[in-house]
Amino acid sequence: MIIIEYDFTLNLRKVFHFPRGQVMKGTISVTEAVRNFADFINRVAYRGEHFVLERGGRPVARLVPVPQAGRLGDLSELMANVPSLCQEEAEAFSRAMEEAFDELPPLAESDRWES
């Protein structure tokens, strides 16, 4: 079974493969979701649970929590945990980036208004 999820906000497609006969954890029928909608929303929002909704035994949608963005106030703590490069590593990284940039083909000049 293959489930394809498309996130329009990130313009990203995710493909999930499930071997035949494998039971997907958190699979519920659409009817069950409708009858207990508030309960499932609370489980997703507060527990971070994920559910695949099925209609006629076929997956049709996923109920997943919205990714939470960090707060700007947390940025200093996040940056403190980022590993730093020593001078030698930083120079090697810079050289590698310059080499990769030099290998890119030149951008073609084009008129954006030309059809």
TANOR-V192710 format. One record per residue. N is the residue number from 1. PHI is phi in whole degrees, 0 to 359 (999 if undefined). PSI is psi in whole degrees, -180 to 180 (NA if undefined). BURIAL is 1 if it has 16 or more other ideal C-beta (glycine too) atoms within 10 Angstrom, else 0. Layout:
n=<N | N>
phi=<PHI | PHI>
psi=<PSI | PSI>
burial=<BURIAL | BURIAL>
This chain:
n=<1 | 2 | 3 | 4 | 5 | 6 | 7 | 8 | 9 | 10 | 11 | 12 | 13 | 14 | 15 | 16 | 17 | 18 | 19 | 20 | 21 | 22 | 23 | 24 | 25 | 26 | 27 | 28 | 29 | 30 | 31 | 32 | 33 | 34 | 35 | 36 | 37 | 38 | 39 | 40 | 41 | 42 | 43 | 44 | 45 | 46 | 47 | 48 | 49 | 50 | 51 | 52 | 53 | 54 | 55 | 56 | 57 | 58 | 59 | 60 | 61 | 62 | 63 | 64 | 65 | 66 | 67 | 68 | 69 | 70 | 71 | 72 | 73 | 74 | 75 | 76 | 77 | 78 | 79 | 80 | 81 | 82 | 83 | 84 | 85 | 86 | 87 | 88 | 89 | 90 | 91 | 92 | 93 | 94 | 95 | 96 | 97 | 98 | 99 | 100 | 101 | 102 | 103 | 104 | 105 | 106 | 107 | 108 | 109 | 110 | 111 | 112 | 113 | 114 | 115>
phi=<999 | 237 | 243 | 247 | 242 | 240 | 260 | 290 | 291 | 255 | 52 | 229 | 250 | 243 | 242 | 244 | 252 | 236 | 301 | 302 | 88 | 281 | 276 | 277 | 293 | 82 | 268 | 224 | 279 | 299 | 300 | 297 | 297 | 294 | 293 | 236 | 304 | 299 | 297 | 294 | 299 | 296 | 296 | 290 | 291 | 260 | 253 | 74 | 287 | 240 | 225 | 258 | 265 | 242 | 233 | 63 | 81 | 245 | 294 | 235 | 198 | 235 | 248 | 226 | 291 | 284 | 299 | 266 | 280 | 286 | 271 | 300 | 295 | 274 | 299 | 296 | 293 | 296 | 293 | 294 | 268 | 281 | 294 | 258 | 265 | 285 | 304 | 297 | 294 | 296 | 292 | 296 | 296 | 299 | 297 | 298 | 294 | 296 | 297 | 295 | 295 | 294 | 280 | 290 | 291 | 295 | 286 | 281 | 286 | 216 | 269 | 297 | 269 | 283 | 258>
psi=<139 | 133 | 128 | 127 | 134 | 122 | 104 | -27 | -33 | -1 | 52 | 135 | 132 | 136 | 129 | 128 | 131 | 124 | 149 | 133 | -10 | 133 | 127 | 125 | 135 | 24 | 128 | 157 | 156 | -39 | -45 | -39 | -41 | -44 | -30 | 38 | -49 | -39 | -46 | -40 | -43 | -40 | -38 | -47 | -42 | -26 | -12 | 21 | 156 | 143 | 140 | 126 | 133 | 145 | 122 | 30 | 4 | 135 | 133 | -20 | 165 | 143 | 108 | 155 | 150 | 131 | 134 | 129 | 148 | 162 | 151 | -32 | -22 | -6 | -43 | -38 | -41 | -43 | -31 | -26 | -3 | 128 | 144 | 155 | 144 | 169 | -43 | -44 | -40 | -40 | -41 | -41 | -44 | -44 | -44 | -40 | -42 | -42 | -43 | -40 | -40 | -27 | -13 | 143 | 151 | 148 | 135 | 135 | 130 | 155 | 116 | -25 | -7 | 136 | NA>
burial=<0 | 0 | 1 | 0 | 0 | 0 | 0 | 0 | 0 | 0 | 0 | 0 | 0 | 0 | 0 | 0 | 0 | 0 | 0 | 0 | 0 | 0 | 0 | 0 | 0 | 0 | 0 | 1 | 0 | 0 | 0 | 0 | 1 | 0 | 0 | 0 | 0 | 0 | 0 | 1 | 0 | 0 | 1 | 1 | 0 | 0 | 0 | 0 | 0 | 0 | 1 | 1 | 1 | 1 | 0 | 0 | 0 | 0 | 1 | 0 | 0 | 0 | 1 | 0 | 0 | 0 | 0 | 0 | 0 | 0 | 0 | 0 | 0 | 0 | 0 | 0 | 0 | 0 | 0 | 0 | 0 | 0 | 0 | 0 | 0 | 0 | 0 | 0 | 0 | 0 | 0 | 0 | 0 | 0 | 0 | 0 | 0 | 0 | 0 | 0 | 0 | 0 | 0 | 0 | 0 | 0 | 0 | 0 | 0 | 0 | 0 | 0 | 0 | 0 | 0>
